[in-house]
Amino acid sequence: MQSEIIQNDLDRYLFLDAQRQLIEDQLKELRASILAQFDPDVTSYGHAGMNFQRCERKTYTYSEAIAAREQQLKDDKKAEEKSGAAIAKVTTYLRVTPVKSVD
C-alpha cells in the first residue's frame, strides 16, 4: 500500500513538473514579447491590478587582481572544509533526474 501511494505521488510530481516547464517556456516567450512592445520612454504599465515594469540590472567584470582574490578565498574555504575547521550544515531536498540508460 505504501509503495502504491508513493508511486502515485511520484507520477503526479512528474506530471506537474512537465506542466510547469511548459508554462515557464510560454512565460519566457511572453516576457520577451511584452518587453519588445514597451515604449522606450515608458518603464511601467498597469494592467488588471498588476504593475508590469521594464527593469535593468548591471553586472560587472572585475580585474584580474579581484578574480585572483576570489579564487584564493574559494581555495581557503575548500581547505577549511577539508581540515574540518568549517562547520557543515546539512539540508535535505528532493532531486529528480532522468535514469541514465546503459548502452
The 8 nearest C-alpha neighbors of each residue, nearest first, counted from 0:
[[1, 3, 2, 4, 5, 6, 7, 8],
 [2, 0, 4, 3, 5, 6, 7, 8],
 [1, 3, 5, 0, 4, 6, 7, 8],
 [4, 2, 6, 0, 1, 5, 7, 8],
 [5, 3, 7, 1, 6, 2, 8, 0],
 [4, 6, 8, 2, 7, 3, 9, 1],
 [7, 5, 9, 3, 8, 4, 10, 2],
 [8, 6, 10, 4, 5, 9, 11, 3],
 [7, 9, 5, 11, 6, 10, 12, 4],
 [8, 10, 6, 12, 11, 7, 5, 13],
 [11, 9, 7, 13, 12, 8, 6, 14],
 [12, 10, 8, 14, 9, 13, 15, 7],
 [11, 13, 9, 15, 10, 14, 16, 8],
 [14, 12, 16, 10, 11, 15, 17, 9],
 [13, 15, 11, 17, 12, 16, 10, 18],
 [16, 14, 18, 12, 17, 13, 19, 11],
 [15, 17, 19, 13, 18, 14, 12, 20],
 [16, 18, 20, 14, 15, 19, 13, 21],
 [17, 19, 15, 21, 16, 20, 22, 14],
 [20, 18, 16, 22, 17, 21, 23, 15],
 [19, 21, 23, 17, 22, 18, 24, 16],
 [22, 20, 18, 24, 19, 23, 25, 17],
 [21, 23, 19, 25, 20, 24, 26, 18],
 [24, 22, 26, 20, 25, 21, 19, 27],
 [25, 23, 27, 21, 22, 26, 20, 28],
 [24, 26, 22, 28, 27, 23, 29, 21],
 [27, 25, 29, 23, 28, 24, 30, 22],
 [28, 26, 24, 30, 25, 29, 23, 31],
 [27, 29, 25, 31, 26, 30, 32, 24],
 [28, 30, 26, 32, 31, 27, 33, 25],
 [31, 29, 33, 27, 32, 28, 26, 34],
 [32, 30, 34, 28, 29, 33, 35, 27],
 [33, 31, 29, 35, 30, 34, 28, 36],
 [32, 34, 30, 36, 35, 31, 29, 37],
 [33, 35, 31, 37, 36, 32, 30, 53],
 [34, 36, 32, 33, 37, 31, 38, 30],
 [37, 35, 33, 34, 38, 32, 31, 39],
 [38, 36, 34, 35, 39, 41, 33, 42],
 [37, 39, 41, 40, 36, 42, 35, 34],
 [38, 40, 41, 37, 42, 36, 35, 53],
 [41, 39, 38, 42, 37, 43, 53, 44],
 [42, 40, 38, 39, 43, 37, 44, 53],
 [41, 43, 53, 52, 40, 44, 54, 37],
 [42, 44, 52, 51, 41, 53, 50, 45],
 [45, 43, 51, 50, 46, 52, 42, 41],
 [44, 46, 50, 49, 51, 43, 48, 47],
 [45, 47, 49, 48, 50, 44, 51, 43],
 [48, 46, 49, 45, 50, 51, 44, 43],
 [47, 49, 46, 45, 50, 51, 44, 43],
 [50, 48, 46, 47, 45, 51, 44, 52],
 [49, 51, 45, 44, 52, 46, 43, 48],
 [52, 50, 44, 43, 45, 49, 53, 46],
 [53, 51, 43, 42, 54, 50, 44, 45],
 [52, 54, 42, 43, 34, 55, 51, 37],
 [55, 53, 52, 56, 42, 43, 51, 34],
 [54, 56, 57, 53, 52, 58, 42, 34],
 [57, 55, 58, 54, 59, 53, 52, 60],
 [58, 56, 59, 55, 60, 54, 61, 53],
 [57, 59, 56, 60, 61, 55, 54, 62],
 [58, 60, 61, 57, 62, 56, 65, 66],
 [61, 59, 62, 58, 66, 63, 65, 57],
 [60, 62, 65, 59, 66, 63, 64, 58],
 [61, 63, 64, 65, 66, 60, 67, 59],
 [62, 64, 66, 65, 67, 61, 68, 60],
 [65, 63, 67, 62, 66, 68, 61, 69],
 [64, 66, 68, 67, 62, 63, 61, 69],
 [65, 67, 63, 69, 68, 64, 70, 62],
 [66, 68, 70, 64, 65, 69, 63, 71],
 [69, 67, 71, 65, 70, 66, 72, 64],
 [70, 68, 66, 72, 71, 67, 65, 73],
 [69, 71, 73, 67, 72, 68, 74, 66],
 [72, 70, 68, 74, 69, 73, 75, 67],
 [71, 73, 75, 69, 70, 74, 76, 68],
 [74, 72, 70, 76, 71, 75, 77, 69],
 [73, 75, 71, 77, 72, 76, 70, 78],
 [76, 74, 72, 78, 73, 77, 71, 79],
 [77, 75, 73, 79, 78, 74, 72, 80],
 [78, 76, 80, 74, 79, 75, 81, 73],
 [77, 79, 75, 81, 76, 80, 82, 74],
 [80, 78, 84, 82, 85, 76, 81, 77],
 [81, 79, 77, 85, 83, 78, 82, 76],
 [80, 82, 78, 79, 83, 77, 84, 85],
 [83, 81, 79, 84, 80, 78, 85, 77],
 [82, 84, 80, 85, 81, 79, 86, 78],
 [83, 85, 79, 82, 80, 86, 81, 78],
 [86, 84, 80, 79, 83, 87, 76, 82],
 [87, 85, 84, 88, 83, 80, 79, 89],
 [88, 86, 85, 89, 80, 83, 84, 90],
 [87, 89, 90, 86, 85, 91, 80, 83],
 [90, 88, 87, 91, 92, 86, 85, 93],
 [91, 89, 92, 88, 87, 93, 94, 86],
 [90, 92, 89, 93, 94, 88, 87, 95],
 [93, 91, 90, 94, 89, 95, 88, 96],
 [92, 94, 95, 91, 96, 90, 12, 9],
 [95, 93, 96, 92, 91, 97, 12, 13],
 [94, 96, 93, 97, 13, 98, 12, 9],
 [97, 95, 98, 94, 99, 93, 13, 16],
 [98, 96, 99, 95, 100, 94, 13, 101],
 [97, 99, 100, 96, 95, 101, 94, 102],
 [100, 98, 97, 101, 96, 102, 95, 94],
 [101, 99, 102, 98, 97, 96, 95, 94],
 [100, 102, 99, 98, 97, 96, 95, 94],
 [101, 100, 99, 98, 97, 96, 95, 94]]
